[in-house]
């Protein structure tokens, strides 16, 4: 196999230009192909064309739960694509979102949930974890 | 609709029944509070029973006979002295003497009814007590609401201040690790982006100071005769560079001086917010038209742009604090989310208002009356 074929592709979805810029850079440095989308619409256009190996999605975009909706649609379309949700929902709303209990996992259909601001190492850890375990059941 | 609970304490059954009957269909309308207040009446035939009932579930109004077998009305008041409660006590007494009145008042009674009293006298006393209770409740609710709004503001503000810091820290991290190799030119974009975020933060802090200035009230305002035409011209001058960058033409339409009594700094804030919005949310090569006119006793400022406009849904949220309309078209536009809420607050201060008309992809017109 050539190197290109072994590269994994990550879809980054966030309306925060700086987040996209910085994490695209980090992920590319770490050896990933990166696709970026500024919102649900762009992400869906990309998903209609290609299948990323992982999606990293911000929750609060055009509306406060856009990321949840997108995550749900990806799950319906192709449940084998792992999804990591990233959000400042915790600091913005005071709500506590984690995926540590079964009940939370049952309604947030994501493989991991990270609270912003996230450090890149944190995201990498989750990405490694996601790729080393079977996808969540839907 | 509020229901106030009344406990009538009297050893005479007739008195208890009479009060219950009188208040059964009685309702009070308290000014400034929506809906009528009605009453539900419970009874106690002795001071002991009353204390027991109050312990279990304190009523809003206690009608308390003074002279009862067992402990007296004044004794009941004594035992209630240490309790922290909103309950109002109305003493019922057959001997409406000054001494009883003084003694009861010292022990915290709110009012008196001298036996025998007519249903109307009872109603009028209850009406007074009810108004006081409801208004006290209302005041507490408002204070609580104010605290909540304040808290919410600070929480969101914290978030808004943290976001640019995080972004800049992220860029500095990349610079620090020389993550993009040795070509310095590649780093320019990171620096430009960092500076942009810091500019945004500076604008947020400036807006916050404006907001604080407005909310600090009258004492800091300096009212003088201000010519809106001149103020508009100098505000347009101030945003000229920003307009040139987007090749947006800004034009003032006025028929000479338009004097109003105002604080010059506040007028500057209004024009600045309206103009920067009209430029930011415009298209390249677009127009901004500023018109001034006298409308009755008020002055009217109209700022029309040829920008991206807003949907009905977006218009509804527009004047809230930290509200920024988020869609594909606004993604690259920076703002504090405070500008229009400031304009609105200022307009209200002048007994005026802000209105907006907007069509997606055609533009918006903001009309401020002062």
Interface residues (C-beta under 8 A of the other chain):
Chain A: X15 X16 X17 X18 X19 X21 X22 X25 X26 X29 X38 X39 X41 X61 X62 X63 X88 X91 X92 X94 X116 X117
Chain B: X155 X156 X158 X159 X162 X163 X166 X167 X170 X171 X174 X179 X180 X193 X197 X326 X327 X328 X331 X332
